[in-house]
Amino acid sequence: MTVANLATTPRIAEVLTVANRLTSAERLFVARRLLDSVLAKEIDDEEDWQQLSLSAFEKDWDNEEDAIYDDWRTLHGVPTR
């Protein structure tokens, strides 16, 4: 499927018209910037999700009932390296 086969909005059609006037190097630069902007957003979203899950995990595991396991080496007789 080519870009020409996709249904486009007038705004996208305008962008494609301008893009056709760019050199190959300019189009590659624009394509890279667009891709980076999408990937950066996905990475930010993933980092936010990981931070949220980490804080929930820490809250669940950092409690008085489980404090006995904080010093698990002593509890199970495992020497430090």
C-alpha positions in Angstrom: 0.0 0.0 0.0 1.4 3.4 -0.9 0.8 6.7 0.7 -1.3 7.8 -2.3 -3.7 4.9 -1.6 -4.5 6.1 1.9 -7.5 8.3 2.5 -6.0 11.7 3.5 -7.3 14.8 5.1 -6.8 18.2 3.4 -4.1 18.9 6.0 -2.2 15.7 5.2 -2.6 16.3 1.5 -1.0 19.7 2.0 1.9 18.2 4.0 2.4 15.6 1.3 2.5 18.3 -1.4 5.2 20.2 0.5 7.1 17.0 1.2 7.2 16.2 -2.6 9.1 19.5 -3.1 11.8 18.4 -0.5 15.0 16.7 -1.4 15.5 13.1 -0.4 17.8 14.2 2.4 15.2 16.7 3.7 12.4 14.0 3.5 14.6 11.6 5.5 15.3 14.3 8.1 11.6 15.0 8.4 10.7 11.3 8.6 13.3 10.8 11.3 12.0 13.7 13.3 8.4 12.5 13.0 9.4 8.9 14.0 11.4 10.2 16.9 8.5 12.3 18.1 6.2 9.2 18.2 8.8 7.0 19.8 9.7 9.6 22.4 6.0 9.8 23.4 5.8 6.0 23.7 9.0 5.9 25.8 7.7 8.6 28.1 4.4 6.7 28.5 6.3 3.5 29.2 8.5 5.2 31.8 5.4 6.7 33.5 3.8 3.3 33.7 6.9 1.7 35.1 7.3 4.4 37.7 3.6 4.0 38.7 3.9 0.2 38.9 7.2 0.5 40.9 5.7 2.8 43.5 2.7 0.5 43.8 5.1 -2.5 44.2 7.2 -0.7 46.8 4.1 0.3 48.8 2.8 -3.3 48.7 6.1 -4.8 49.8 7.4 -2.1 52.2 5.3 -2.9 55.3 5.8 -4.1 58.9 4.6 -7.7 58.2 7.3 -8.2 55.6 10.0 -6.3 57.4 11.4 -9.6 58.7 12.5 -10.4 55.2 14.4 -7.2 54.8 17.4 -8.8 56.4 17.0 -12.1 54.6 20.7 -13.0 54.6 20.8 -13.1 58.4 17.4 -14.8 58.6 18.6 -17.6 56.2 22.3 -17.6 57.2 23.6 -16.4 53.8 26.9 -14.6 54.1 27.5 -11.4 52.2 30.0 -11.7 49.4 
